């Protein structure tokens, strides 16, 4: 099969520094990926597929190529939803972002990867990504966002719309590594049709001045969504994470887990779960660990059962690192930093089965690197 390309570049055109940046957030050689999309600053650098079941291209090209993409764009969120979404909508004449289409019935054996880099210091970046996983398709997806070390400050606003058709399945992981002085607003919307299944892991470990993320999911009958977030906030970092899940059909199920560590920074996690259908069920789990007296962790779980027989539950806990555990480990000859690292790693334990095998070691290393003072 001849690979499809929608850009003038290939992965070989990436510089070594760009490759290193991307590697930190999950990038791998194209020979190990079914499709690759890389956006740098205000241009799509790479859009290439080597699998007949996957189409990947700049969103602007997709709008001209496929009529149905017009109906997908702003199909899950109004373009005037808030000031940040409106900012992205203002660029509709030349939208910047990925369009990924996993075609009906495709069983994609290699992961699909897509990444965004903000390479210019103090730049402003507005992106809109659309993903369509068509009926009966199965795929693993890896995505990431990052900046080089020279970028300390900048602003990034993104919208992501994901459509999962009936019986489709997706296992995904996303990793971010923004600059410590950056401001980031991200908005993700997902629609799961009947019996669709989603497993998602997000890793947010790097310092950032302010990050606000909102994700909204709507599940039809028999759909299943499992998500886990691993979050770290060192000094100077402020993160606000909001999730909202609507169980709209009989038998829809969801599980939303968050593991948060604050080392002087602030994390606010608001999780909403709405049972709109009989026979739907969902669980919210939110655990926070503070390493010092500085900073805050706020966990706010919200449950709304609107239909008879909807079963919703939650667990939430926030505490400070246990000195007894540290002293026990240090008594065995382990140094204080290493002991803290072990406690943090144990606290941030995650379901590695939800992560593509090629990324498990990398994610585990990110967790191991999150010590009391930062990355």
Wavefront OBJ file of the C-alpha trace (Angstrom):
o trace
v 0.000 0.000 0.000
v 1.259 3.481 -0.848
v 1.342 5.742 2.249
v -0.817 8.847 2.125
v 0.775 12.228 2.817
v -0.816 15.629 3.261
v 2.311 17.711 3.849
v 5.602 18.498 2.150
v 7.650 17.087 5.004
v 8.461 13.686 6.412
v 9.674 12.649 9.851
v 13.229 12.699 8.492
v 12.928 16.493 8.240
v 12.646 16.822 12.022
v 15.702 18.165 13.779
v 17.338 16.167 16.550
v 16.073 18.652 19.130
v 12.512 18.309 17.815
v 12.793 14.543 17.966
v 13.994 14.743 21.577
v 11.084 17.003 22.522
v 8.618 14.630 20.896
v 10.212 11.538 22.392
v 9.456 12.906 25.875
v 5.721 12.912 25.067
v 5.455 9.537 23.324
v 6.794 9.925 19.762
v 8.329 6.951 17.991
v 9.623 6.230 14.513
v 6.962 6.118 11.796
v 7.789 2.491 11.054
v 6.334 1.682 14.482
v 3.191 3.751 14.021
v 0.152 3.338 11.769
v -0.048 7.099 11.224
v 1.760 10.233 12.363
v 0.665 13.854 12.647
v 2.947 16.623 13.921
v 1.922 20.252 14.260
v 4.609 22.858 14.999
v 3.663 26.456 15.828
v 1.117 27.468 13.147
v 1.661 24.745 10.550
v 1.098 21.019 10.155
v 4.611 19.676 9.603
v 3.756 16.010 9.068
v 0.550 14.145 8.224
v 1.248 10.638 7.025
v -0.451 7.226 7.214
v 0.960 3.803 6.375
v -2.267 1.938 7.177
v -5.173 1.811 4.746
v -7.580 1.920 7.683
v -6.394 5.337 8.894
v -6.622 8.767 7.299
v -4.710 11.652 8.882
v -4.494 15.172 7.485
v -4.583 18.862 8.432
v -8.101 19.856 9.462
v -8.154 22.590 6.804
v -7.527 19.942 4.106
v -10.143 17.618 5.594
v -12.822 20.317 5.381
v -12.107 20.674 1.659
v -11.809 16.922 1.052
v -14.801 15.496 2.934
v -18.180 17.210 3.211
v -19.053 15.360 6.435
v -16.176 16.981 8.345
v -18.122 20.249 8.286
v -20.812 18.566 10.383
v -18.264 17.169 12.831
v -16.573 20.518 13.433
v -18.283 22.229 16.371
v -20.726 19.352 16.457
v -20.070 18.685 20.145
v -19.488 22.232 21.360
v -20.890 25.595 20.266
v -18.290 27.966 18.789
v -19.364 30.618 21.304
v -19.284 28.270 24.334
v -16.799 30.531 26.125
v -14.151 33.114 25.327
v -11.424 30.536 24.731
v -13.474 28.349 22.386
v -14.492 31.541 20.562
v -10.800 32.411 20.115
v -10.244 29.126 18.280
v -13.466 29.563 16.273
v -12.225 32.947 15.038
v -9.574 31.066 13.054
v -12.140 28.932 11.174
v -11.127 30.485 7.838
v -7.849 28.589 8.178
v -8.250 26.106 11.060
v -5.127 24.585 12.564
v -5.284 21.016 13.821
v -5.390 17.305 13.045
v -8.193 15.350 11.425
v -7.905 11.623 12.156
v -10.315 9.107 10.645
v -10.163 5.429 11.569
v -12.347 3.854 8.923
v -15.292 1.469 9.466
v -14.238 -1.980 10.657
v -10.504 -1.177 10.633
v -8.422 -3.186 13.122
v -5.355 -0.993 13.395
v -2.457 -3.000 14.804
v 0.043 -0.164 15.345
v -0.691 3.009 17.335
v -1.701 6.284 15.690
v 0.347 9.229 17.008
v -0.305 12.981 16.897
v 1.637 15.797 18.551
v 1.660 19.561 18.978
v 4.793 21.650 19.588
v 4.913 25.340 20.440
v 8.426 26.232 19.332
v 8.392 30.044 19.403
v 8.867 31.824 22.769
v 5.903 33.979 23.887
v 3.796 32.693 20.963
v 0.035 32.178 20.880
v -1.293 28.913 19.499
v -4.939 27.973 18.803
v -5.709 24.429 17.630
v -8.762 22.310 16.807
v -8.462 18.519 16.438
v -11.221 16.210 15.209
v -11.097 12.420 15.569
v -13.610 10.006 14.017
v -13.349 6.349 15.022
v -15.880 4.762 12.753
v -18.234 1.854 13.324
v -16.539 -1.314 14.579
v -13.014 0.131 14.301
v -10.288 -0.648 16.848
v -7.249 1.564 17.454
v -4.607 2.708 19.953
v -3.770 6.417 19.985
v -0.838 8.355 21.426
v -0.881 12.145 21.639
v 1.291 14.758 23.253
v 2.047 18.459 23.538
v 5.393 20.027 24.356
v 7.782 22.960 24.071
v 11.585 23.130 23.791
v 13.577 24.276 26.828
v 13.971 27.781 25.386
v 10.203 28.373 25.624
v 9.323 29.482 29.140
v 6.173 31.460 28.413
v 3.399 31.322 25.851
v -0.302 30.638 25.486
v -2.011 27.590 24.019
v -5.751 27.025 23.570
v -7.054 23.778 22.104
v -10.348 22.103 21.245
v -10.644 18.373 20.661
v -13.786 16.664 19.353
v -13.871 12.860 19.289
v -16.632 10.775 17.735
v -16.730 7.039 18.471
v -19.255 5.214 16.333
v -21.173 2.102 17.394
v -19.033 -0.840 18.479
v -15.729 0.999 18.089
v -12.851 0.716 20.552
v -10.002 3.086 21.441
v -7.167 2.883 23.954
v -5.334 6.206 24.266
v -2.635 7.991 26.240
v -1.769 11.692 26.210
v 1.324 13.309 27.735
v 1.970 17.033 28.119
v 5.225 18.879 28.799
v 4.589 22.625 28.564
v 6.831 25.476 29.712
v 6.861 26.455 33.382
v 5.555 29.974 32.686
v 2.874 29.001 30.166
v -0.890 29.369 30.237
v -2.853 26.495 28.661
v -6.602 26.009 28.184
v -7.787 22.720 26.712
v -11.322 21.583 25.944
v -12.135 18.007 24.996
v -15.523 16.635 23.927
v -16.385 13.013 23.192
v -19.485 11.227 21.923
v -19.629 7.452 22.347
v -22.328 5.705 20.359
v -23.862 2.328 21.267
v -21.369 -0.209 22.687
v -18.323 1.966 21.976
v -15.442 1.509 24.423
v -12.787 4.026 25.443
v -9.770 3.650 27.756
v -7.839 6.890 28.255
v -4.791 7.837 30.314
v -3.515 11.409 30.666
v -0.165 12.317 32.192
v 0.378 15.893 33.419
v 3.670 15.944 35.305
v 5.635 19.005 34.120
v 5.580 22.457 35.790
v 3.258 25.057 34.249
v 2.060 28.478 35.418
v -1.643 27.826 34.781
v -3.483 24.977 33.145
v -7.261 24.705 32.796
v -8.742 21.604 31.185
v -12.357 20.613 30.636
v -13.537 17.302 29.212
v -17.153 16.372 28.494
v -18.226 12.854 27.478
v -21.644 11.579 26.399
v -22.266 7.840 26.420
v -25.040 6.017 24.583
v -26.488 2.611 25.508
v -23.867 -0.004 26.321
v -20.958 2.409 25.887
v -18.072 2.180 28.351
v -15.519 4.832 29.297
v -12.530 4.348 31.609
v -10.154 7.233 32.260
v -7.223 7.858 34.581
v -5.259 11.065 35.128
v -1.805 11.331 36.716
v -1.170 14.913 37.871
v 1.827 16.629 39.511
v 2.044 20.263 40.668
v 5.383 21.634 41.909
v 5.880 25.183 43.233
v 4.403 27.811 40.921
v 2.032 25.409 39.161
v -1.739 25.870 39.156
v -3.952 23.220 37.567
v -7.728 23.105 37.295
v -9.189 19.902 35.884
v -12.891 19.471 35.203
v -14.539 16.324 33.868
v -18.198 15.830 33.064
v -19.679 12.478 32.044
v -23.281 11.937 30.933
v -24.595 8.362 30.913
v -27.371 8.750 28.369
v -28.226 5.142 27.483
v -29.203 1.922 29.240
v -26.112 0.035 30.358
v -23.695 2.930 29.841
v -20.810 2.716 32.334
v -17.886 4.932 33.279
v -14.941 5.044 35.665
v -12.996 8.267 36.185
v -9.840 8.107 38.350
v -7.433 10.895 39.314
v -4.134 10.604 41.206
v -2.703 13.991 42.188
v 0.528 15.032 43.905
v 1.188 18.647 44.973
v 4.737 19.706 45.852
v 3.887 23.341 46.629
v 1.538 23.857 43.677
v -2.254 23.857 43.486
v -4.575 21.273 41.932
v -8.352 21.666 41.748
v -10.223 18.635 40.455
v -13.962 18.889 39.771
v -15.565 15.666 38.514
v -19.237 15.448 37.564
v -21.116 12.248 36.818
v -24.700 12.303 35.560
v -26.837 9.166 35.281
v -29.516 10.002 32.729
v -30.588 6.427 31.966
v -31.865 3.454 33.932
v -29.253 0.724 34.258
v -26.357 3.123 33.859
v -23.508 3.074 36.374
v -20.440 5.151 37.119
v -17.637 5.714 39.603
v -15.466 8.728 40.466
v -12.185 8.190 42.308
v -9.984 11.110 43.312
v -6.924 10.854 45.588
v -4.501 13.651 46.428
v -1.126 13.644 48.183
v 0.606 16.800 49.447
v 4.373 16.666 49.898
v 4.645 19.943 51.860
v 2.421 22.361 53.775
v 2.488 24.712 50.768
v -0.029 24.538 47.962
v -3.465 22.968 47.872
v -5.370 20.019 46.527
v -9.139 20.414 46.186
v -11.253 17.430 45.147
v -14.917 18.045 44.278
v -16.919 14.985 43.152
v -20.500 15.604 41.982
v -23.119 12.909 41.378
v -26.529 13.364 39.751
v -28.860 10.386 39.275
v -31.690 11.504 37.000
v -33.122 8.096 36.146
v -34.445 5.326 38.351
v -31.856 2.572 38.697
v -28.816 4.696 37.845
v -25.995 3.610 40.190
v -23.360 6.261 40.861
v -20.621 6.347 43.512
v -17.432 8.175 44.417
v -14.386 8.098 46.691
v -12.147 11.065 47.411
v -9.194 11.584 49.753
v -6.522 14.230 50.277
v -3.618 13.915 52.710
v -0.017 14.893 53.460
v 2.870 12.473 52.892
v 3.157 10.001 55.760
v 6.309 10.588 57.865
v 6.035 7.080 59.309
v 6.370 5.570 55.843
v 9.335 7.824 55.088
v 11.040 6.961 58.388
v 10.471 3.236 57.834
v 12.057 3.365 54.389
v 14.944 5.542 55.578
v 15.603 3.106 58.429
v 16.431 0.477 55.811
v 19.236 2.698 54.500
v 17.354 4.504 51.731
v 18.033 8.246 51.432
v 15.200 10.742 52.025
v 14.835 11.725 48.358
v 14.745 8.096 47.273
v 12.226 7.283 50.019
v 9.976 10.121 48.909
v 10.271 8.891 45.345
v 9.121 5.412 46.350
v 6.127 6.778 48.272
v 5.124 8.982 45.334
v 5.555 6.181 42.816
v 3.383 3.881 44.928
v 0.711 6.547 45.339
v 0.630 7.268 41.623
v 0.180 3.613 40.737
v -1.876 3.293 37.582
v -3.489 0.666 35.436
v -0.675 -0.009 32.984
v -2.930 -2.258 30.908
v -4.646 0.906 29.674
v -1.351 2.185 28.214
v 0.106 0.917 24.929
v 3.047 -1.403 25.745
v 5.509 0.817 23.851
v 4.795 3.686 26.265
v 4.579 1.917 29.632
v 8.266 2.274 30.524
v 8.286 5.939 29.508
v 5.239 6.786 31.630
v 6.677 4.846 34.581
v 9.885 6.899 34.292
v 7.914 10.177 34.304
v 6.252 9.091 37.542
v 9.553 8.015 39.072
v 11.037 11.447 38.245
v 8.327 13.375 40.106
v 10.141 14.128 43.367
v 9.443 16.627 46.097
v 11.032 19.567 44.334
v 9.874 18.989 40.780
v 10.751 17.107 37.632
l 1 2 3 4 5 6 7 8 9 10 11 12 13 14 15 16 17 18 19 20 21 22 23 24 25 26 27 28 29 30 31 32 33 34 35 36 37 38 39 40 41 42 43 44 45 46 47 48 49 50 51 52 53 54 55 56 57 58 59 60 61 62 63 64 65 66 67 68 69 70 71 72 73 74 75 76 77 78 79 80 81 82 83 84 85 86 87 88 89 90 91 92 93 94 95 96 97 98 99 100 101 102 103 104 105 106 107 108 109 110 111 112 113 114 115 116 117 118 119 120 121 122 123 124 125 126 127 128 129 130 131 132 133 134 135 136 137 138 139 140 141 142 143 144 145 146 147 148 149 150 151 152 153 154 155 156 157 158 159 160 161 162 163 164 165 166 167 168 169 170 171 172 173 174 175 176 177 178 179 180 181 182 183 184 185 186 187 188 189 190 191 192 193 194 195 196 197 198 199 200 201 202 203 204 205 206 207 208 209 210 211 212 213 214 215 216 217 218 219 220 221 222 223 224 225 226 227 228 229 230 231 232 233 234 235 236 237 238 239 240 241 242 243 244 245 246 247 248 249 250 251 252 253 254 255 256 257 258 259 260 261 262 263 264 265 266 267 268 269 270 271 272 273 274 275 276 277 278 279 280 281 282 283 284 285 286 287 288 289 290 291 292 293 294 295 296 297 298 299 300 301 302 303 304 305 306 307 308 309 310 311 312 313 314 315 316 317 318 319 320 321 322 323 324 325 326 327 328 329 330 331 332 333 334 335 336 337 338 339 340 341 342 343 344 345 346 347 348 349 350 351 352 353 354 355 356 357 358 359 360 361 362 363 364 365 366 367 368 369 370 371 372 373 374 375
